[in-house]
Amino acid sequence: MTTTAVLGAGKIGEALLSGLIHAGRNADDLLFTERSEARRVELTKRYGVASVTVAEAAARADVLVVAVKPQDIDPLLTELAPVLRAQTLIVSLCAGLPTALYESRLPEQTPVVRVMPNTPMLVGEAMSAISPGRHATSGHLNTVEEMLASVGQVVRVPESQQDAVTALSGSGPAYFFYLVEAMIDAGILLGLPRAVAGQLIIQSAVGSAKMLAESNEHPVLLREAVTSPAGTTIMAIRELERHGVRAAMLAAIEAARDRSAELGKPHTPRA
C-alpha cells in the first residue's frame, strides 16, 4: 500500500487527510508534518494519523503532498532535498509554484505533479486541476487523480493553463460567496430578515448548482427557463446587463489570472 505524507497540515492539508480517511485509507498509511505542537496533537487525536518530521516523511512516504504556504516553500525544499528518496512522487498544492521549481531544487528525475484545488475540499466537493512535470508519468497522474477524487472532482490540464485554472476555480468560490453576500443584502434592502434572506439564497444556490451538474443543460437554457416574457427575471437581467456585470466578471477573472502568473514569476527557475 502506498504511504502518503502531507507536508503542512493547515486547512487544505487537513481536508485532504480527512477525505482520504473517509474514502477508506488506513490511517497507518498516512503521515503529516506540522510545526505547531498543539495542532499535531489535535490532528493525531482526530484522525489517528502519525505526526512526523520532514526527514521522517521523506524516509517513509512514497507520495509527499506539499501543502505549505508558498512563502514557506524555500526552507522546506532546502530541508527536503538531501533526504528525498529516488522516485518519490511530489504533489504540490501550492498556488503559483511551477513544477520546474521543485525539479530544480530536488534530486534529478523527481516526478512532480502540480495541483490547483479549491476550498470546497473542506466539504468534500473540491474542483482540482492537475498537471504533470517533466518526469511525471501517466501512472503518477493516476495516483494523484485517485487521491484527489476522495475530496471532489479532478481534471487534467497542461501546466500552461494553471494560472487560468487558479483564476477560474481556485478563486471561484470567492466570486460565488461575493454574489451570495450581495443577494442577501438585497433581500434585507427589500425588507426580509437576514436569516430568511440567507436561507432563501443559499438553498437557491445549492439547487441551481445541482441543476447545472445533473441536467447537462447549458446555463443559458436553464436561465431562459426562469425568464418569462415581461416578467420579473428579465427586468433583473436587463439591470445586470446595463451595469456591465458580465463584462466585470470577465475582467475580474482575467485580473486574477494575471496576478497568479505574477505571483509565480519569482519561483520560476531561470533557463
C-alpha positions as CSV (number, residue, x, y, z in Angstrom):
1,M,0.0,0.0,0.0
2,T,1.3,3.5,-0.9
3,T,2.3,5.7,2.1
4,T,1.3,9.3,1.7
5,A,2.6,12.2,3.8
6,V,1.0,15.6,3.9
7,L,3.7,18.3,4.5
8,G,1.8,21.1,6.1
9,A,-1.5,20.3,7.9
10,G,-3.3,23.6,7.5
11,K,-6.9,23.7,6.3
12,I,-6.3,22.2,2.9
13,G,-3.8,19.6,4.3
14,E,-6.3,18.5,6.9
15,A,-9.1,18.4,4.4
16,L,-7.1,16.0,2.3
17,L,-6.3,13.8,5.3
18,S,-9.9,13.8,6.3
19,G,-11.0,12.9,2.7
20,L,-8.5,10.1,2.4
21,I,-9.6,8.6,5.8
22,H,-13.3,8.8,4.8
23,A,-12.5,7.2,1.5
24,G,-11.2,4.2,3.3
25,R,-7.5,4.8,3.5
26,N,-5.9,3.2,6.6
27,A,-4.5,5.9,9.0
28,D,-1.4,3.8,9.3
29,D,-0.6,4.6,5.6
30,L,-0.8,8.3,6.2
31,L,1.6,10.8,7.8
32,F,1.7,14.5,8.2
33,T,4.1,17.3,9.3
34,E,3.1,20.4,11.2
35,R,5.1,23.0,13.1
36,S,2.6,23.6,15.9
37,E,2.7,21.1,18.6
38,A,-0.9,21.7,19.7
39,R,-2.0,21.2,16.1
40,R,0.0,18.0,15.8
41,V,-1.7,16.6,18.9
42,E,-5.1,17.7,17.8
43,L,-4.9,16.1,14.3
44,T,-3.4,12.8,15.6
45,K,-6.2,12.6,18.1
46,R,-8.9,13.4,15.5
47,Y,-7.7,11.1,12.7
48,G,-5.3,8.7,14.2
49,V,-2.6,9.8,11.7
50,A,1.0,10.0,12.9
51,S,2.9,13.3,13.0
52,V,6.5,13.1,11.7
53,T,9.4,15.4,10.8
54,V,10.1,16.2,7.2
55,A,13.1,13.8,7.2
56,E,10.9,11.0,8.6
57,A,8.2,11.7,5.9
58,A,10.8,11.6,3.2
59,A,12.2,8.3,4.5
60,R,8.8,6.6,4.9
61,A,6.4,8.0,2.3
62,D,6.0,7.1,-1.4
63,V,4.0,10.3,-2.0
64,L,4.7,13.7,-0.5
65,V,1.9,16.2,-0.7
66,V,3.3,19.7,-0.3
67,A,0.6,21.9,1.3
68,V,2.6,24.7,2.9
69,K,2.1,28.4,2.2
70,P,4.1,29.5,-0.9
71,Q,6.3,31.7,1.2
72,D,7.4,28.7,3.2
73,I,8.5,26.6,0.2
74,D,12.2,27.6,0.1
75,P,13.1,26.4,3.6
76,L,11.0,23.2,3.0
77,L,12.8,22.3,-0.2
78,T,16.2,23.1,1.4
79,E,15.3,20.6,4.2
80,L,13.8,18.0,1.8
81,A,16.4,17.9,-0.9
82,P,19.2,16.0,0.9
83,V,16.8,13.4,2.3
84,L,14.4,12.7,-0.5
85,R,14.4,9.1,-1.9
86,A,14.6,8.5,-5.6
87,Q,11.3,8.4,-7.4
88,T,9.3,9.8,-4.5
89,L,6.2,11.5,-6.0
90,I,5.9,15.2,-5.1
91,V,2.4,16.6,-5.3
92,S,2.3,20.4,-5.0
93,L,-0.9,22.0,-3.7
94,C,0.9,25.4,-3.5
95,A,-0.7,28.1,-5.7
96,G,1.5,29.6,-8.3
97,L,4.5,27.3,-7.8
98,P,5.7,25.7,-11.1
99,T,6.8,22.1,-11.3
100,A,10.2,23.5,-12.6
101,L,10.9,24.9,-9.1
102,Y,10.7,21.5,-7.5
103,E,12.6,19.9,-10.3
104,S,15.5,22.5,-10.0
105,R,15.7,22.1,-6.2
106,L,15.2,18.4,-5.7
107,P,17.2,15.4,-7.0
108,E,17.2,14.7,-10.7
109,Q,14.3,12.8,-12.2
110,T,12.0,13.6,-9.3
111,P,8.4,13.3,-10.5
112,V,6.2,16.3,-9.7
113,V,2.5,16.9,-10.2
114,R,1.1,20.4,-9.7
115,V,-2.4,20.7,-8.3
116,M,-4.8,23.7,-8.1
117,P,-7.5,22.7,-5.6
118,N,-10.1,25.0,-4.1
119,T,-11.6,25.4,-0.7
120,P,-14.7,23.2,-1.2
121,M,-12.2,20.5,-0.5
122,L,-13.2,21.2,3.1
123,V,-16.6,19.7,2.5
124,G,-15.5,17.0,0.0
125,E,-16.6,19.0,-3.1
126,A,-13.3,20.3,-4.4
127,M,-12.5,21.0,-8.0
128,S,-8.9,20.2,-8.6
129,A,-6.8,20.6,-11.8
130,I,-3.6,18.6,-12.1
131,S,-0.6,19.0,-14.4
132,P,2.5,16.8,-14.8
133,G,6.1,18.0,-14.5
134,R,8.8,16.7,-16.9
135,H,9.3,13.4,-15.1
136,A,5.7,12.6,-14.1
137,T,4.2,9.7,-15.9
138,S,0.6,8.7,-16.6
139,G,0.9,6.4,-13.6
140,H,1.8,9.3,-11.4
141,L,-1.2,11.3,-12.7
142,N,-3.5,8.3,-12.0
143,T,-2.2,8.1,-8.4
144,V,-2.9,11.8,-7.8
145,E,-6.2,11.7,-9.5
146,E,-7.3,8.7,-7.3
147,M,-6.1,10.5,-4.2
148,L,-8.0,13.8,-5.0
149,A,-11.2,12.0,-6.0
150,S,-11.7,11.4,-2.3
151,V,-12.3,15.1,-1.8
152,G,-14.1,16.1,-5.1
153,Q,-13.6,16.1,-8.8
154,V,-10.4,16.2,-10.8
155,V,-9.5,17.4,-14.3
156,R,-6.1,17.2,-16.1
157,V,-4.7,20.4,-17.8
158,P,-1.4,21.4,-19.3
159,E,0.7,23.4,-16.7
160,S,0.5,26.4,-19.0
161,Q,-3.2,26.6,-18.1
162,Q,-2.8,26.5,-14.4
163,D,-2.9,30.3,-14.0
164,A,-6.3,30.3,-15.8
165,V,-7.5,27.5,-13.5
166,T,-6.4,29.4,-10.5
167,A,-8.4,32.4,-11.6
168,L,-11.5,30.4,-12.5
169,S,-11.9,27.7,-10.0
170,G,-9.2,28.3,-7.4
171,S,-10.6,31.8,-6.7
172,G,-14.0,30.8,-8.0
173,P,-15.7,30.1,-4.6
174,A,-15.0,33.7,-3.5
175,Y,-16.9,35.0,-6.5
176,F,-20.0,32.9,-5.5
177,F,-19.7,34.0,-1.9
178,Y,-19.5,37.6,-3.0
179,L,-22.6,37.2,-5.2
180,V,-24.5,35.5,-2.4
181,E,-23.5,38.2,0.1
182,A,-24.8,40.9,-2.3
183,M,-28.1,39.0,-2.8
184,I,-28.6,38.6,0.9
185,D,-28.0,42.4,1.3
186,A,-30.6,42.9,-1.4
187,G,-33.1,40.8,0.5
188,I,-32.5,42.9,3.6
189,L,-33.0,46.0,1.5
190,L,-36.4,44.6,0.4
191,G,-37.4,44.1,4.0
192,L,-36.6,40.4,4.6
193,P,-34.9,39.4,7.9
194,R,-31.2,38.5,7.3
195,A,-31.7,34.8,8.4
196,V,-34.6,34.4,5.9
197,A,-32.8,36.1,3.1
198,G,-29.8,33.9,3.8
199,Q,-31.8,30.7,3.7
200,L,-33.6,31.7,0.5
201,I,-30.4,32.5,-1.4
202,I,-28.2,29.7,-0.1
203,Q,-30.7,27.0,-0.9
204,S,-31.3,28.6,-4.3
205,A,-27.6,28.4,-4.9
206,V,-27.4,24.8,-3.8
207,G,-30.4,23.9,-6.0
208,S,-29.1,25.8,-9.0
209,A,-25.7,24.1,-8.8
210,K,-27.4,20.7,-8.6
211,M,-29.4,21.5,-11.7
212,L,-26.3,22.6,-13.6
213,A,-24.4,19.4,-12.5
214,E,-27.2,16.9,-13.2
215,S,-29.3,18.3,-16.1
216,N,-26.5,18.6,-18.7
217,E,-28.2,21.7,-20.0
218,H,-26.3,24.8,-21.0
219,P,-26.6,27.6,-18.4
220,V,-28.3,29.8,-21.0
221,L,-31.1,27.3,-21.4
222,L,-31.6,27.0,-17.6
223,R,-31.7,30.8,-17.2
224,E,-34.1,31.1,-20.1
225,A,-36.4,28.6,-18.4
226,V,-36.7,31.1,-15.5
227,T,-37.1,34.1,-17.7
228,S,-40.7,34.7,-18.7
229,P,-41.6,37.4,-21.2
230,A,-42.1,40.8,-19.5
231,G,-41.6,39.1,-16.1
232,T,-39.6,39.9,-13.0
233,T,-36.5,37.9,-14.0
234,I,-36.0,39.7,-17.4
235,M,-36.2,43.1,-15.7
236,A,-33.4,42.0,-13.3
237,I,-31.3,40.6,-16.1
238,R,-31.7,43.9,-18.0
239,E,-30.3,45.7,-15.0
240,L,-27.4,43.3,-14.7
241,E,-26.5,43.9,-18.3
242,R,-27.0,47.6,-18.0
243,H,-24.5,47.7,-15.1
244,G,-22.0,45.6,-17.0
245,V,-21.9,42.7,-14.6
246,R,-20.9,40.2,-17.3
247,A,-18.1,42.4,-18.5
248,A,-17.0,42.9,-14.9
249,M,-16.8,39.2,-14.3
250,L,-14.7,38.6,-17.4
251,A,-12.3,41.4,-16.3
252,A,-12.2,40.1,-12.8
253,I,-11.2,36.6,-13.7
254,E,-8.7,37.9,-16.3
255,A,-7.1,40.1,-13.5
256,A,-6.9,37.0,-11.2
257,R,-5.2,35.1,-14.0
258,D,-2.6,37.9,-14.4
259,R,-2.0,38.0,-10.7
260,S,-1.5,34.3,-10.5
261,A,1.2,34.5,-13.2
262,E,2.8,37.4,-11.4
263,L,3.0,35.5,-8.1
264,G,4.6,32.6,-9.8
265,K,7.4,34.5,-11.5
266,P,9.8,34.8,-8.5
267,H,9.6,31.0,-8.2
268,T,10.3,30.2,-11.9
269,P,13.9,29.0,-12.3
270,R,15.9,30.8,-15.0
271,A,16.9,28.8,-18.0
